Amino acid sequence: MLQCAPQIQTRDQPFAMTNATTEQPLVPAGVLPRLMAMLYDAMLLFALLCMATLLAVMVMGKLDPNIPEASSKVMHEADPLLAGLGFQLYLVAVVIGFYCLFWRKNGQTLGMQAWRIQVQTQHGDKPGWLRCIARCLAAVISIAPGFLGYFWIWIDRENCSWHDRLTGTRVMRLPKKAKKG
């Protein structure tokens, strides 16, 4: 059986780990913080994908310099390479790169930072590159059937989604930082 988190809890006690820096218990993140972090990240990804598309149009678009700017080609008239499978794979690579870079750096995307949640391995470490890529690909399995893989958290004993189980990761809720002063 795949484990999402180490088996240190009893049946009467929910899973909790201790944060090494604050000694406060970490608990698995629920569905709402995960979905809200995804919404935040979707806004960032939209802007990033717009910039990636602009870059591709500039590199591959080969717009005719003899046509006045007022009537220059639009996106649907750009190079056919921008509309094919290669362009779609390029955009998928941008999305996977976005998540993998953030998860590998500190276990959190910007949306996850806002909701104080973090991706970790079973031992509480940041996931490696292969695990990050696998998590991105496995997330498609959780999202495809109407987010059923995320809602599975409500019935899973360790609050794990399908892609948490498949990749041996978990998403933990981080404690609030102590106020200075």
LINNORBEL-V612346 format. One record per pair of residues at least 12 apart in sequence whose C-alpha atoms are under 7 Angstrom apart, sorted by the first residue. I is the first residue (numbers start at 1). J is the second residue. Records with the same first field share a line. If there is no record, write none. Layout:
# LINNORBEL-V612346
I=J  J
This chain:
# LINNORBEL-V612346
2=165
3=165  168
4=122  158  160  164  165  168  169  170
5=122  158  170
6=122
15=27  158
24=175
26=172  173  174
27=172  173
28=159  171  172  173
29=117  171  172  173
30=153  159
31=150  151  153
33=115
37=111  112  115
38=111
40=111
41=110  111
49=91
60=79
61=78  79
96=133  136
100=129  132  133
103=119  127  132
104=126  127  128  129
106=126
107=119  120  126
116=173  174
117=171  172  173  174
118=171  172  173
119=169  170  171  172
120=169  170  171
121=168  169  170
122=168  169  170
131=167
134=167
135=163  167
138=163  166
139=163
142=162  163
149=161  162
150=162
